[in-house]
Amino acid sequence: MRKRIMACIGLSVLLVTCLLVRVQAKARPVPQNTQDNSAQSAATDAKGKNIHEYVELLRSNVRDEKSQIMGAVMQLNIDDAAKFWPIYSEYDAELTKLNNLRVANIEDYARDYSQMTDARADELVQRSLDYQRQRGELLAKYYQIMKQSLGAVTAARFLQVEHQLLLIIDLQIASSLPIVQG
């Protein structure tokens, strides 16, 4: 079973890497003539579309992979699976709503990163930290729900696997964002 888990994790890392390469290839900057406002506007529109496409890829492909990996690693019997998946679906729905805050913050960052002010940087960082705090609280909430329904060991396994998958997603997002410029 450990080999199967490692293969699933390896496959998910490979998938994330492929998605990242695909998105980064599409997001490469288009050479611009700084005096041509229409070219600059087109490049800005293209960047926005690339970010939107990236977000959609992240939401669709990684969510599907997350559920498959979670199913493979959780090692649930039929009774436990009947309890786990409805709870996981509720968690995933709440996480999706929370991720909308992150998406909005990333879109704002993408718009402003090349001409960042101190005030804007602080606002974006505070929103990012707030998102991380809320996500941690969401995980803690669902750990407790899983623990009550399935026991502490299964809840710990859920938390561990979910945390690992979220780290992979976080790495994918962070590595695709340009470094802030002032």
MIBAKOL-550760 format. One record per atom (N, C-alpha, C): residue number from 1; residue in one letter; atom name; z, x, y. Coordinates in pm, 1 decimal. Layout:
<pts>
(pt NUM A CA (Z X Y))
...
</pts>
This chain:
<pts>
(pt 1 M N (0.0 81.7 -118.5))
(pt 1 M CA (0.0 0.0 0.0))
(pt 1 M C (0.0 86.7 125.7))
(pt 2 R N (68.9 199.9 121.6))
(pt 2 R CA (73.3 290.1 236.9))
(pt 2 R C (-65.7 339.8 271.2))
(pt 3 K N (-148.3 368.7 170.9))
(pt 3 K CA (-285.5 412.0 196.5))
(pt 3 K C (-364.0 300.7 265.0))
(pt 4 R N (-339.8 178.4 223.6))
(pt 4 R CA (-409.5 63.7 284.5))
(pt 4 R C (-368.4 48.3 430.8))
(pt 5 I N (-241.1 63.5 458.0))
(pt 5 I CA (-191.8 55.0 595.4))
(pt 5 I C (-254.0 165.2 680.3))
(pt 6 M N (-252.7 286.9 628.5))
(pt 6 M CA (-310.5 399.0 703.9))
(pt 6 M C (-459.4 376.9 726.7))
(pt 7 A N (-528.6 321.7 628.6))
(pt 7 A CA (-671.5 293.3 644.7))
(pt 7 A C (-692.5 187.2 751.3))
(pt 8 C N (-608.7 84.2 753.0))
(pt 8 C CA (-619.8 -20.3 856.0))
(pt 8 C C (-593.6 36.3 994.7))
(pt 9 I N (-490.7 117.7 1007.1))
(pt 9 I CA (-459.9 177.9 1136.0))
(pt 9 I C (-572.4 273.0 1177.7))
(pt 10 G N (-621.9 351.3 1083.5))
(pt 10 G CA (-734.3 441.2 1114.4))
(pt 10 G C (-857.2 363.9 1157.8))
(pt 11 L N (-883.2 254.5 1089.6))
(pt 11 L CA (-996.8 170.2 1125.9))
(pt 11 L C (-977.6 111.5 1264.5))
(pt 12 S N (-856.6 68.7 1295.2))
(pt 12 S CA (-833.0 10.9 1427.9))
(pt 12 S C (-846.8 116.8 1537.2))
(pt 13 V N (-798.4 237.5 1512.7))
(pt 13 V CA (-814.8 344.8 1610.7))
(pt 13 V C (-963.3 375.9 1629.7))
(pt 14 L N (-1038.8 379.2 1521.6))
(pt 14 L CA (-1181.8 402.5 1530.7))
(pt 14 L C (-1250.0 292.1 1610.0))
(pt 15 L N (-1212.6 168.2 1584.4))
(pt 15 L CA (-1269.8 54.9 1657.0))
(pt 15 L C (-1238.8 65.9 1805.7))
(pt 16 V N (-1113.5 94.0 1837.8))
(pt 16 V CA (-1074.1 106.8 1977.8))
(pt 16 V C (-1151.5 219.7 2044.4))
(pt 17 T N (-1165.6 331.3 1974.9))
(pt 17 T CA (-1240.3 444.4 2029.9))
(pt 17 T C (-1386.0 407.0 2054.6))
(pt 18 C N (-1447.7 339.0 1960.0))
(pt 18 C CA (-1587.4 297.5 1976.9))
(pt 18 C C (-1602.6 202.2 2094.2))
(pt 19 L N (-1509.7 107.0 2105.7))
(pt 19 L CA (-1514.9 14.2 2218.1))
(pt 19 L C (-1498.5 88.5 2349.8))
(pt 20 L N (-1406.6 183.5 2351.9))
(pt 20 L CA (-1382.6 260.7 2472.2))
(pt 20 L C (-1506.1 340.2 2512.2))
(pt 21 V N (-1569.8 406.4 2416.9))
(pt 21 V CA (-1691.7 483.1 2445.2))
(pt 21 V C (-1800.4 391.0 2497.4))
(pt 22 R N (-1813.6 274.5 2436.2))
(pt 22 R CA (-1916.3 178.4 2479.0))
(pt 22 R C (-1891.8 133.1 2622.1))
(pt 23 V N (-1768.5 98.7 2652.7))
(pt 23 V CA (-1736.4 50.7 2786.6))
(pt 23 V C (-1749.1 162.7 2888.2))
(pt 24 Q N (-1702.7 282.0 2854.6))
(pt 24 Q CA (-1712.6 392.8 2948.9))
(pt 24 Q C (-1858.0 428.7 2975.9))
(pt 25 A N (-1943.1 418.8 2875.3))
(pt 25 A CA (-2085.0 447.1 2896.7))
(pt 25 A C (-2145.5 347.5 2994.4))
(pt 26 K N (-2103.4 222.4 2983.9))
(pt 26 K CA (-2154.2 120.7 3076.0))
(pt 26 K C (-2093.4 134.1 3213.8))
(pt 27 A N (-1973.5 189.9 3222.2))
(pt 27 A CA (-1902.9 196.4 3349.5))
(pt 27 A C (-1929.5 324.4 3427.0))
(pt 28 R N (-2015.4 413.0 3377.0))
(pt 28 R CA (-2045.1 536.7 3449.3))
(pt 28 R C (-2098.4 502.3 3586.8))
(pt 29 P N (-2056.4 575.3 3689.0))
(pt 29 P CA (-2099.9 542.7 3823.9))
(pt 29 P C (-2250.5 559.6 3840.3))
(pt 30 V N (-2306.3 469.5 3918.1))
(pt 30 V CA (-2447.5 474.3 3950.6))
(pt 30 V C (-2462.6 559.1 4074.9))
(pt 31 P N (-2556.4 658.5 4077.4))
(pt 31 P CA (-2574.4 737.9 4198.4))
(pt 31 P C (-2604.0 646.1 4316.3))
(pt 32 Q N (-2534.5 672.2 4430.2))
(pt 32 Q CA (-2548.7 585.8 4546.0))
(pt 32 Q C (-2588.3 665.8 4668.6))
(pt 33 N N (-2665.7 604.1 4752.4))
(pt 33 N CA (-2694.1 656.0 4884.7))
(pt 33 N C (-2590.5 593.1 4974.4))
(pt 34 T N (-2502.7 674.2 5035.1))
(pt 34 T CA (-2391.5 618.9 5110.6))
(pt 34 T C (-2436.6 540.8 5233.4))
(pt 35 Q N (-2558.7 559.7 5276.8))
(pt 35 Q CA (-2607.1 486.9 5393.2))
(pt 35 Q C (-2672.6 355.2 5355.3))
(pt 36 D N (-2691.2 329.4 5229.1))
(pt 36 D CA (-2756.3 207.5 5184.5))
(pt 36 D C (-2650.7 108.6 5136.5))
(pt 37 N N (-2613.4 13.5 5223.2))
(pt 37 N CA (-2507.8 -82.5 5190.1))
(pt 37 N C (-2544.5 -170.5 5072.5))
(pt 38 S N (-2672.1 -205.0 5056.9))
(pt 38 S CA (-2710.5 -291.1 4945.5))
(pt 38 S C (-2693.1 -219.0 4812.6))
(pt 39 A N (-2721.8 -90.2 4808.9))
(pt 39 A CA (-2701.3 -13.6 4686.1))
(pt 39 A C (-2552.8 -3.3 4654.5))
(pt 40 Q N (-2471.8 14.3 4759.6))
(pt 40 Q CA (-2327.1 22.9 4738.6))
(pt 40 Q C (-2272.3 -111.2 4689.3))
(pt 41 S N (-2321.8 -219.3 4746.7))
(pt 41 S CA (-2279.3 -352.2 4703.5))
(pt 41 S C (-2318.0 -377.7 4557.6))
(pt 42 A N (-2440.4 -335.7 4519.7))
(pt 42 A CA (-2485.6 -352.9 4381.6))
(pt 42 A C (-2398.8 -272.1 4286.0))
(pt 43 A N (-2362.2 -151.2 4327.2))
(pt 43 A CA (-2276.6 -68.2 4242.4))
(pt 43 A C (-2138.1 -130.9 4226.9))
(pt 44 T N (-2086.1 -188.2 4335.7))
(pt 44 T CA (-1956.6 -254.8 4328.7))
(pt 44 T C (-1963.0 -375.3 4236.0))
(pt 45 D N (-2071.3 -454.5 4247.8))
(pt 45 D CA (-2089.3 -568.6 4158.1))
(pt 45 D C (-2098.0 -523.3 4013.4))
(pt 46 A N (-2171.3 -415.4 3988.5))
(pt 46 A CA (-2185.7 -363.3 3851.8))
(pt 46 A C (-2050.7 -318.2 3797.9))
(pt 47 K N (-1971.5 -251.4 3882.0))
(pt 47 K CA (-1839.4 -205.8 3838.5))
(pt 47 K C (-1752.0 -325.1 3802.2))
(pt 48 G N (-1757.4 -430.9 3884.3))
(pt 48 G CA (-1680.3 -550.9 3855.5))
(pt 48 G C (-1722.7 -615.7 3725.3))
(pt 49 K N (-1852.5 -618.9 3700.7))
(pt 49 K CA (-1904.4 -675.9 3576.2))
(pt 49 K C (-1861.5 -591.0 3456.6))
(pt 50 N N (-1862.6 -459.0 3473.6))
(pt 50 N CA (-1820.2 -370.2 3365.2))
(pt 50 N C (-1672.7 -391.3 3332.7))
(pt 51 I N (-1590.6 -404.5 3434.4))
(pt 51 I CA (-1448.3 -427.7 3411.2))
(pt 51 I C (-1428.6 -561.5 3341.7))
(pt 52 H N (-1501.3 -664.7 3388.8))
(pt 52 H CA (-1491.9 -795.8 3325.8))
(pt 52 H C (-1534.0 -789.0 3178.6))
(pt 53 E N (-1643.6 -718.7 3150.9))
(pt 53 E CA (-1690.8 -704.9 3012.5))
(pt 53 E C (-1588.3 -629.8 2928.0))
(pt 54 Y N (-1528.8 -527.5 2985.3))
(pt 54 Y CA (-1427.0 -450.4 2915.1))
(pt 54 Y C (-1309.3 -540.5 2876.6))
(pt 55 V N (-1266.0 -620.5 2972.8))
(pt 55 V CA (-1153.7 -709.7 2947.9))
(pt 55 V C (-1188.3 -808.9 2837.4))
(pt 56 E N (-1307.4 -864.1 2840.3))
(pt 56 E CA (-1348.7 -959.3 2736.9))
(pt 56 E C (-1356.8 -893.0 2599.6))
(pt 57 L N (-1410.8 -770.2 2593.9))
(pt 57 L CA (-1413.5 -697.3 2466.6))
(pt 57 L C (-1272.2 -675.4 2414.9))
(pt 58 L N (-1185.0 -635.5 2505.1))
(pt 58 L CA (-1046.4 -610.6 2467.1))
(pt 58 L C (-983.0 -735.9 2410.8))
(pt 59 R N (-1004.2 -847.8 2478.8))
(pt 59 R CA (-941.9 -972.1 2435.1))
(pt 59 R C (-996.7 -1021.5 2302.1))
(pt 60 S N (-1126.6 -1011.1 2281.6))
(pt 60 S CA (-1184.6 -1068.7 2160.1))
(pt 60 S C (-1169.0 -975.9 2041.1))
(pt 61 N N (-1224.6 -856.9 2046.7))
(pt 61 N CA (-1227.7 -768.9 1930.7))
(pt 61 N C (-1090.3 -717.9 1889.9))
(pt 62 V N (-1012.2 -675.4 1985.5))
(pt 62 V CA (-882.0 -619.6 1950.9))
(pt 62 V C (-789.2 -728.5 1899.1))
(pt 63 R N (-797.4 -849.4 1955.2))
(pt 63 R CA (-712.1 -957.5 1906.2))
(pt 63 R C (-743.8 -987.6 1760.3))
(pt 64 D N (-873.8 -993.1 1726.9))
(pt 64 D CA (-912.6 -1017.0 1588.1))
(pt 64 D C (-860.1 -905.6 1498.5))
(pt 65 E N (-879.2 -783.0 1540.5))
(pt 65 E CA (-832.6 -669.0 1462.0))
(pt 65 E C (-680.0 -669.1 1450.9))
(pt 66 K N (-612.3 -702.9 1560.6))
(pt 66 K CA (-466.2 -706.8 1558.4))
(pt 66 K C (-416.0 -801.6 1450.1))
(pt 67 S N (-473.5 -919.7 1444.4))
(pt 67 S CA (-429.4 -1017.9 1345.2))
(pt 67 S C (-456.1 -968.5 1203.4))
(pt 68 Q N (-571.5 -906.7 1181.9))
(pt 68 Q CA (-603.1 -854.3 1049.0))
(pt 68 Q C (-507.2 -742.5 1009.4))
(pt 69 I N (-481.8 -652.2 1101.4))
(pt 69 I CA (-390.6 -541.3 1072.7))
(pt 69 I C (-249.6 -594.8 1050.0))
(pt 70 M N (-207.8 -687.5 1136.9))
(pt 70 M CA (-75.0 -745.8 1122.2))
(pt 70 M C (-60.7 -810.8 984.6))
(pt 71 G N (-163.1 -885.1 944.7))
(pt 71 G CA (-158.9 -950.3 814.2))
(pt 71 G C (-148.9 -851.1 699.7))
(pt 72 A N (-221.5 -740.2 710.6))
(pt 72 A CA (-220.5 -640.0 604.6))
(pt 72 A C (-87.2 -565.9 597.2))
(pt 73 V N (-28.6 -538.1 711.6))
(pt 73 V CA (92.2 -456.0 714.5))
(pt 73 V C (219.7 -537.3 690.5))
(pt 74 M N (219.9 -662.5 727.7))
(pt 74 M CA (343.0 -741.3 718.1))
(pt 74 M C (387.8 -766.9 574.3))
(pt 75 Q N (298.4 -764.5 477.6))
(pt 75 Q CA (333.8 -781.5 336.3))
(pt 75 Q C (415.7 -909.4 313.3))
(pt 76 L N (362.4 -1021.0 360.0))
(pt 76 L CA (434.7 -1148.0 351.1))
(pt 76 L C (399.0 -1224.2 224.6))
(pt 77 N N (498.8 -1285.3 161.0))
(pt 77 N CA (469.4 -1377.6 51.4))
(pt 77 N C (423.5 -1509.8 113.5))
(pt 78 I N (385.7 -1604.0 32.1))
(pt 78 I CA (328.3 -1729.5 82.4))
(pt 78 I C (427.8 -1805.5 170.3))
(pt 79 D N (552.8 -1812.2 128.2))
(pt 79 D CA (653.4 -1884.7 206.9))
(pt 79 D C (678.1 -1818.9 342.4))
(pt 80 D N (690.5 -1685.7 341.0))
(pt 80 D CA (713.2 -1613.9 466.6))
(pt 80 D C (591.0 -1621.0 557.9))
(pt 81 A N (472.6 -1614.5 500.4))
(pt 81 A CA (350.2 -1625.0 580.5))
(pt 81 A C (342.1 -1760.1 649.5))
(pt 82 A N (385.8 -1865.3 580.5))
(pt 82 A CA (384.6 -1999.4 638.9))
(pt 82 A C (479.8 -2008.7 758.7))
(pt 83 K N (584.1 -1927.7 760.1))
(pt 83 K CA (676.7 -1923.3 873.7))
(pt 83 K C (626.9 -1827.2 981.9))
(pt 84 F N (573.1 -1712.5 938.5))
(pt 84 F CA (536.3 -1606.3 1031.4))
(pt 84 F C (419.9 -1643.5 1123.2))
(pt 85 W N (309.7 -1692.8 1065.6))
(pt 85 W CA (187.8 -1710.0 1144.2))
(pt 85 W C (199.7 -1811.0 1257.3))
(pt 86 P N (269.4 -1921.3 1240.9))
(pt 86 P CA (286.8 -2009.5 1357.8))
(pt 86 P C (366.1 -1942.5 1470.8))
(pt 87 I N (468.0 -1867.2 1433.0))
(pt 87 I CA (546.1 -1795.7 1533.8))
(pt 87 I C (459.2 -1690.4 1601.1))
(pt 88 Y N (382.8 -1617.6 1521.3))
(pt 88 Y CA (295.2 -1514.3 1577.1))
(pt 88 Y C (191.4 -1576.4 1670.4))
(pt 89 S N (140.2 -1692.2 1636.0))
(pt 89 S CA (42.3 -1760.8 1721.8))
(pt 89 S C (103.9 -1798.8 1855.7))
(pt 90 E N (227.8 -1846.8 1854.0))
(pt 90 E CA (298.5 -1877.3 1978.9))
(pt 90 E C (316.9 -1750.8 2061.7))
(pt 91 Y N (358.9 -1643.3 1995.6))
(pt 91 Y CA (375.8 -1515.5 2064.1))
(pt 91 Y C (243.8 -1470.1 2126.5))
(pt 92 D N (137.1 -1476.7 2048.7))
(pt 92 D CA (7.1 -1430.5 2096.4))
(pt 92 D C (-41.1 -1514.4 2215.5))
(pt 93 A N (-14.1 -1644.2 2213.9))
(pt 93 A CA (-52.0 -1730.2 2327.1))
(pt 93 A C (25.2 -1690.3 2453.0))
(pt 94 E N (154.3 -1663.0 2439.2))
(pt 94 E CA (234.0 -1618.9 2554.0))
(pt 94 E C (189.4 -1480.9 2601.4))
(pt 95 L N (156.5 -1392.8 2507.5))
(pt 95 L CA (109.2 -1260.0 2544.3))
(pt 95 L C (-23.8 -1268.8 2618.7))
(pt 96 T N (-110.8 -1357.6 2577.1))
(pt 96 T CA (-239.6 -1375.3 2643.8))
(pt 96 T C (-218.9 -1419.4 2788.2))
(pt 97 K N (-128.2 -1513.8 2810.5))
(pt 97 K CA (-98.3 -1556.3 2947.8))
(pt 97 K C (-44.0 -1439.7 3030.1))
(pt 98 L N (43.8 -1364.1 2969.2))
(pt 98 L CA (100.5 -1248.4 3038.3))
(pt 98 L C (-7.2 -1144.4 3066.9))
(pt 99 N N (-97.7 -1125.8 2972.1))
(pt 99 N CA (-204.6 -1028.3 2991.7))
(pt 99 N C (-297.9 -1066.6 3106.4))
(pt 100 N N (-303.3 -1195.2 3140.7))
(pt 100 N CA (-383.4 -1235.1 3256.0))
(pt 100 N C (-331.2 -1170.7 3384.1))
(pt 101 L N (-199.8 -1150.7 3393.5))
(pt 101 L CA (-142.3 -1079.6 3507.6))
(pt 101 L C (-189.6 -935.0 3509.6))
(pt 102 R N (-194.5 -875.4 3393.8))
(pt 102 R CA (-240.4 -736.2 3383.0))
(pt 102 R C (-386.5 -724.7 3421.6))
(pt 103 V N (-466.7 -818.4 3375.1))
(pt 103 V CA (-609.5 -817.4 3407.1))
(pt 103 V C (-629.0 -826.7 3558.0))
(pt 104 A N (-556.7 -917.0 3622.6))
(pt 104 A CA (-568.0 -931.8 3767.7))
(pt 104 A C (-529.4 -802.1 3837.8))
(pt 105 N N (-425.6 -738.0 3789.5))
(pt 105 N CA (-382.3 -611.5 3849.2))
(pt 105 N C (-487.4 -502.1 3829.2))
(pt 106 I N (-547.4 -496.5 3711.8))
(pt 106 I CA (-651.7 -397.0 3684.8))
(pt 106 I C (-772.9 -422.9 3774.0))
(pt 107 E N (-809.3 -548.9 3789.6))
(pt 107 E CA (-922.8 -580.9 3876.5))
(pt 107 E C (-894.1 -541.6 4020.9))
(pt 108 D N (-772.2 -566.9 4067.9))
(pt 108 D CA (-734.5 -525.1 4203.4))
(pt 108 D C (-737.6 -373.1 4215.7))
(pt 109 Y N (-686.0 -305.1 4115.6))
(pt 109 Y CA (-687.4 -159.1 4115.3))
(pt 109 Y C (-830.8 -106.1 4119.5))
(pt 110 A N (-917.0 -163.9 4038.7))
(pt 110 A CA (-1056.5 -118.2 4032.7))
(pt 110 A C (-1125.5 -135.2 4168.0))
(pt 111 R N (-1090.3 -239.4 4238.6))
(pt 111 R CA (-1147.9 -263.1 4370.5))
(pt 111 R C (-1099.5 -160.0 4472.8))
(pt 112 D N (-974.5 -115.6 4458.4))
(pt 112 D CA (-910.3 -37.6 4564.0))
(pt 112 D C (-883.7 108.9 4531.8))
(pt 113 Y N (-907.4 153.5 4407.7))
(pt 113 Y CA (-858.2 286.6 4369.6))
(pt 113 Y C (-915.8 400.3 4452.9))
(pt 114 S N (-1037.3 387.1 4502.3))
(pt 114 S CA (-1099.0 498.6 4575.6))
(pt 114 S C (-1054.9 504.8 4721.2))
(pt 115 Q N (-991.1 400.7 4770.9))
(pt 115 Q CA (-943.3 398.9 4909.8))
(pt 115 Q C (-801.2 344.7 4915.8))
(pt 116 M N (-717.6 397.7 4831.6))
(pt 116 M CA (-582.0 347.7 4813.1))
(pt 116 M C (-493.5 384.3 4931.7))
(pt 117 T N (-413.1 286.8 4974.1))
(pt 117 T CA (-310.7 311.8 5075.1))
(pt 117 T C (-176.2 319.5 5003.4))
(pt 118 D N (-76.1 372.0 5071.1))
(pt 118 D CA (57.9 379.1 5012.3))
(pt 118 D C (109.3 240.0 4978.9))
(pt 119 A N (90.2 146.4 5070.5))
(pt 119 A CA (140.7 10.4 5049.0))
(pt 119 A C (71.9 -55.0 4928.8))
(pt 120 R N (-59.5 -39.9 4919.1))
(pt 120 R CA (-134.3 -101.2 4808.8))
(pt 120 R C (-96.5 -36.4 4675.6))
(pt 121 A N (-83.7 97.3 4675.9))
(pt 121 A CA (-44.5 168.0 4553.7))
(pt 121 A C (91.8 119.5 4505.6))
(pt 122 D N (185.9 105.9 4598.9))
(pt 122 D CA (319.1 59.9 4561.5))
(pt 122 D C (313.7 -81.8 4505.2))
(pt 123 E N (234.6 -169.5 4568.4))
(pt 123 E CA (222.7 -306.9 4520.1))
(pt 123 E C (166.7 -310.9 4378.1))
(pt 124 L N (61.6 -234.6 4352.8))
(pt 124 L CA (-0.4 -234.1 4219.6))
(pt 124 L C (93.1 -175.3 4114.5))
(pt 125 V N (164.1 -70.6 4150.3))
(pt 125 V CA (259.1 -10.0 4055.9))
(pt 125 V C (372.3 -107.4 4026.1))
(pt 126 Q N (426.0 -174.4 4128.8))
(pt 126 Q CA (533.8 -270.6 4106.7))
(pt 126 Q C (487.7 -385.0 4016.4))
(pt 127 R N (364.5 -432.7 4036.2))
(pt 127 R CA (311.1 -538.2 3949.5))
(pt 127 R C (294.9 -488.4 3806.3))
(pt 128 S N (252.0 -363.3 3790.8))
(pt 128 S CA (237.0 -305.9 3657.0))
(pt 128 S C (372.4 -292.7 3587.0))
(pt 129 L N (472.0 -246.0 3660.2))
(pt 129 L CA (605.9 -234.2 3603.3))
(pt 129 L C (663.2 -370.9 3568.0))
(pt 130 D N (635.4 -471.1 3651.7))
(pt 130 D CA (680.2 -606.7 3623.9))
(pt 130 D C (615.6 -658.9 3496.3))
(pt 131 Y N (485.2 -631.5 3478.8))
(pt 131 Y CA (415.9 -671.4 3356.4))
(pt 131 Y C (481.7 -606.0 3234.3))
(pt 132 Q N (506.8 -475.8 3242.2))
(pt 132 Q CA (568.5 -404.4 3129.8))
(pt 132 Q C (706.2 -463.4 3096.4))
(pt 133 R N (783.1 -495.8 3200.6))
(pt 133 R CA (915.1 -555.6 3179.2))
(pt 133 R C (901.5 -691.0 3110.0))
(pt 134 Q N (811.0 -773.5 3158.6))
(pt 134 Q CA (791.8 -905.9 3098.8))
(pt 134 Q C (742.4 -894.9 2954.2))
(pt 135 R N (656.8 -797.1 2928.5))
(pt 135 R CA (607.9 -779.9 2790.9))
(pt 135 R C (721.8 -736.4 2699.6))
(pt 136 G N (807.2 -648.7 2747.2))
(pt 136 G CA (924.4 -608.1 2669.3))
(pt 136 G C (1017.2 -725.1 2641.1))
(pt 137 E N (1036.3 -810.1 2740.9))
(pt 137 E CA (1119.6 -929.2 2722.1))
(pt 137 E C (1055.7 -1025.5 2621.7))
(pt 138 L N (924.4 -1037.7 2627.1))
(pt 138 L CA (853.4 -1124.5 2531.8))
(pt 138 L C (870.5 -1072.6 2389.2))
(pt 139 L N (857.2 -942.6 2369.6))
(pt 139 L CA (876.9 -884.2 2237.0))
(pt 139 L C (1019.9 -907.1 2188.6))
(pt 140 A N (1116.6 -889.8 2278.1))
(pt 140 A CA (1256.7 -911.1 2240.5))
(pt 140 A C (1280.4 -1057.3 2201.8))
(pt 141 K N (1221.6 -1148.5 2276.7))
(pt 141 K CA (1235.1 -1291.4 2247.6))
(pt 141 K C (1179.6 -1323.1 2108.4))
(pt 142 Y N (1060.1 -1270.1 2078.9))
(pt 142 Y CA (999.3 -1302.7 1950.5))
(pt 142 Y C (1059.6 -1222.6 1835.6))
(pt 143 Y N (1120.1 -1109.2 1863.8))
(pt 143 Y CA (1196.8 -1040.5 1759.7))
(pt 143 Y C (1311.2 -1132.4 1714.5))
(pt 144 Q N (1381.8 -1190.8 1811.4))
(pt 144 Q CA (1493.6 -1279.5 1778.1))
(pt 144 Q C (1446.0 -1402.4 1699.7))
(pt 145 I N (1334.4 -1460.1 1741.9))
(pt 145 I CA (1280.7 -1577.4 1671.9))
(pt 145 I C (1240.7 -1540.3 1529.2))
(pt 146 M N (1172.5 -1425.9 1513.9))
(pt 146 M CA (1132.5 -1380.4 1379.7))
(pt 146 M C (1256.4 -1351.5 1294.9))
(pt 147 K N (1356.2 -1289.2 1354.5))
(pt 147 K CA (1478.0 -1254.1 1281.1))
(pt 147 K C (1547.4 -1380.1 1229.6))
(pt 148 Q N (1554.3 -1483.1 1311.9))
(pt 148 Q CA (1618.5 -1607.5 1269.5))
(pt 148 Q C (1540.8 -1675.7 1157.5))
(pt 149 S N (1409.0 -1665.6 1163.4))
(pt 149 S CA (1326.0 -1735.5 1066.7))
(pt 149 S C (1300.6 -1655.4 939.2))
(pt 150 L N (1285.3 -1522.9 953.6))
(pt 150 L CA (1240.3 -1440.1 841.4))
(pt 150 L C (1334.3 -1325.2 806.3))
(pt 151 G N (1437.8 -1303.0 884.9))
(pt 151 G CA (1528.9 -1192.5 859.0))
(pt 151 G C (1497.0 -1070.6 944.7))
(pt 152 A N (1594.8 -984.0 957.3))
(pt 152 A CA (1584.5 -869.2 1046.7))
(pt 152 A C (1480.2 -766.8 1001.0))
(pt 153 V N (1466.3 -746.1 870.8))
(pt 153 V CA (1369.8 -646.1 821.7))
(pt 153 V C (1227.0 -689.0 855.8))
(pt 154 T N (1193.8 -813.4 829.1))
(pt 154 T CA (1058.6 -861.9 859.5))
(pt 154 T C (1036.7 -863.4 1009.7))
(pt 155 A N (1138.4 -903.0 1086.8))
(pt 155 A CA (1127.5 -903.8 1232.6))
(pt 155 A C (1108.6 -761.9 1285.8))
(pt 156 A N (1179.0 -666.4 1227.9))
(pt 156 A CA (1163.6 -526.8 1269.4))
(pt 156 A C (1022.9 -476.5 1237.7))
(pt 157 R N (971.0 -515.4 1120.9))
(pt 157 R CA (835.1 -475.8 1083.6))
(pt 157 R C (734.4 -533.6 1184.3))
(pt 158 F N (751.5 -661.8 1217.7))
(pt 158 F CA (665.4 -723.7 1319.1))
(pt 158 F C (671.4 -644.7 1449.5))
(pt 159 L N (791.8 -616.8 1496.2))
(pt 159 L CA (808.7 -547.0 1623.1))
(pt 159 L C (746.4 -407.8 1619.1))
(pt 160 Q N (766.2 -338.4 1509.7))
(pt 160 Q CA (712.4 -202.9 1495.8))
(pt 160 Q C (560.1 -204.7 1496.2))
(pt 161 V N (499.7 -290.8 1417.4))
(pt 161 V CA (353.5 -296.3 1408.8))
(pt 161 V C (294.9 -344.0 1541.6))
(pt 162 E N (354.0 -447.0 1598.4))
(pt 162 E CA (304.7 -498.8 1726.8))
(pt 162 E C (313.8 -391.4 1835.1))
(pt 163 H N (424.4 -320.6 1838.3))
(pt 163 H CA (441.2 -212.7 1936.9))
(pt 163 H C (333.6 -105.3 1919.5))
(pt 164 Q N (306.7 -65.6 1796.0))
(pt 164 Q CA (203.4 35.0 1770.4))
(pt 164 Q C (66.4 -13.7 1816.7))
(pt 165 L N (34.0 -138.8 1787.5))
(pt 165 L CA (-95.1 -193.4 1828.2))
(pt 165 L C (-104.5 -203.5 1980.1))
(pt 166 L N (4.7 -243.9 2044.7))
(pt 166 L CA (4.4 -250.8 2190.8))
(pt 166 L C (-11.2 -112.8 2253.1))
(pt 167 L N (46.5 -11.3 2190.6))
(pt 167 L CA (28.3 125.2 2240.3))
(pt 167 L C (-118.1 168.2 2232.9))
(pt 168 I N (-185.1 132.3 2125.6))
(pt 168 I CA (-327.6 165.0 2111.9))
(pt 168 I C (-407.0 94.9 2222.0))
(pt 169 I N (-377.3 -31.7 2245.4))
(pt 169 I CA (-445.7 -106.2 2350.6))
(pt 169 I C (-414.8 -45.7 2487.5))
(pt 170 D N (-288.0 -11.5 2510.1))
(pt 170 D CA (-249.9 50.6 2637.3))
(pt 170 D C (-324.7 181.0 2659.9))
(pt 171 L N (-336.6 261.0 2554.8))
(pt 171 L CA (-409.7 386.9 2565.6))
(pt 171 L C (-556.4 361.1 2598.3))
(pt 172 Q N (-612.9 263.0 2534.4))
(pt 172 Q CA (-752.8 228.0 2559.7))
(pt 172 Q C (-771.9 190.4 2706.4))
(pt 173 I N (-684.8 108.5 2758.3))
(pt 173 I CA (-695.2 65.7 2897.9))
(pt 173 I C (-672.0 182.6 2992.4))
(pt 174 A N (-564.3 255.0 2970.6))
(pt 174 A CA (-529.5 364.9 3061.6))
(pt 174 A C (-636.7 472.3 3065.2))
(pt 175 S N (-696.4 502.6 2952.0))
(pt 175 S CA (-795.8 608.9 2950.3))
(pt 175 S C (-928.1 565.4 3013.0))
(pt 176 S N (-948.1 436.4 3031.7))
(pt 176 S CA (-1072.8 389.9 3092.2))
(pt 176 S C (-1062.8 375.6 3243.0))
(pt 177 L N (-941.3 379.2 3295.7))
(pt 177 L CA (-923.9 361.5 3440.3))
(pt 177 L C (-931.7 494.9 3512.4))
(pt 178 P N (-1001.0 496.9 3625.7))
(pt 178 P CA (-1008.0 621.1 3703.5))
(pt 178 P C (-872.1 650.8 3768.2))
(pt 179 I N (-849.5 777.7 3795.8))
(pt 179 I CA (-725.9 820.4 3860.9))
(pt 179 I C (-731.4 779.0 4008.5))
(pt 180 V N (-620.2 729.6 4058.3))
(pt 180 V CA (-614.6 680.6 4196.2))
(pt 180 V C (-649.6 792.2 4294.0))
(pt 181 Q N (-721.5 756.0 4397.5))
(pt 181 Q CA (-758.6 848.8 4503.3))
(pt 181 Q C (-702.6 796.2 4634.7))
(pt 182 G N (-672.7 884.6 4725.5))
(pt 182 G CA (-613.5 840.2 4852.6))
(pt 182 G C (-702.8 865.1 4968.9))
</pts>
